Amino acid sequence: MTLAAGLAIILFGLCGGLHARAMAFAMHLTDRKHITGTGALLIALYVLAAAHIAEAGLYAVGFFIGESTGIGGFAQSDVNSFMDVFYFSVVNYSSLGLGDIYPTGHLRFPAGIEALNGFLLISCSASTIFLVTTRRHS
């Protein structure tokens, strides 16, 4: 359990740091007088979406590491590629939770932390997009 908790804490921090940089980058890119409205919205959407995909990818790597160290696995026998684990991670990160793939053992702990982390960071993205679209340039 200690290894699973440590893995979850590391992934939580890495994703938080990555997302903070992505939000600052989106704000910086759209902080120009000639980039407003739809253009600013699209820039922010693409930057933040790329960050979310990368963060889900970090968790997928974490699940792969966790599985290889024996702290857990996946109940389905057909989860045998990184893409399967990445798919699970995206579904879990977004809190969609389809349930067609689910973790076992202590790997369930980082999965729960991923859902919390995803919810928090998606909320931060919504806040950033609001700031980008309502900013007034003088």
N, C-alpha and C positions, 0 to 999 in steps of 0.2 A: 504493500500500500504506500510505503514511503516513496518508492520510485515513481509510482503513478502520480502522487501528489507533487513531487518535484518536477516531473514532466509537465504537469498541468500549469504549475506556477511559472515555469520558464516560457511555455508557449503563450500564456496570458500576457506576460510582460513583453515578449517579442512582438506580438500582434498589436498591443497597445502602442508601443513605440513606433512601429511601422505606420500605424494609422494616424498617429499624431503628425508624423512627417508628411503623409499623404494629404491630410487636411490643410496643413500649412502650405504645401505645394499648390494645392487647388486654389487657395486664397491668393497666393502670390501670382499665379498665372492669370487669374481673373481681375487682378488689381491694376487694370489699365483702362484708360478712358475710352478706348475704341472697342473694348470687349465688354459688352453688356447684353442683357436680355437672354435670348436663346443661345447665343454663342457662349456666354459665361456658364449657363446651365449645362450645356453639353460638355464643356471642358471639365466642370466639376463632376458630372456624372461619370465620365470615362475615367478620370483619375481615381475617384473613390471606388468605382466598380473594380478597377484593376487591383486596388489595395485589398478589397474584400476577397477577391479570387486568390491573391497571394497569401492572405491570412488563412484561408481555408486550406491552401496548399501546405502551409507550415504545420497546421494541425494534422494533415494527412501524413506528412513526414513523421510527425510525432507518433501517430498511430502505428505507422510502419515500424518505427524504432521500438515502441512498446510491445508490439506483437513479436518482434524478433528477440526481445529480451525475456519474453515469457510472462509478462504481467497480465496478459489477456489476449483476446483474439476476436474473431467474428463468428457468430453462430452458423452462418451460411457457409456451405462447403465450396461454393462457387466464387468466393471472394479471394481471388488469387493473383490480382494485378494491382499495380499502384493506382490505375484508373478507377478500379472498384472502390478502393479506400478513399480516393479523392472525391468520388461521387458521394460516398457516405458523409465525408467531411463537409461538403457544400450543403447537403440536405440538413445536416446537423447544425452547422454554423448559422444558417438562415432560420433556424428553429422550425423548419417545415416538418421534419421528423416523419418521413414516410413509413419507416419501420420495416422496409424490405431488407435492410442490412442493419444489424445492431451488434454492438460490442458485448463481450463477455469478460468475466473476471474483473480485475482492477482497472482495465482499460475503460470501464464505464465511467470512472471518475473524471478523467480528462475529457470524455465526451460530454458530460454534464457541464464542465467548465467551459468547453467550446461553445455550447448553446448560450450560456450566460454572456460570454465574451462577444459572440456574434451579435446578440441583442443590443448590448451596450454600444458596440462600434457602429452598428447600423443606425442607432439613434444619434450618435455623433455625426454621422454622414448626413442625416436629415437636417440637423442643426446647421452644418456647414453649407448645405445647399440653400437653406433659407437665407443665411447671411450673404451668400454669393448673389442670389436673385433679388434681394432687397437692398443691396448696397447702392448708395448714391454717390456718383462721381462728381466732384465739383471742379 
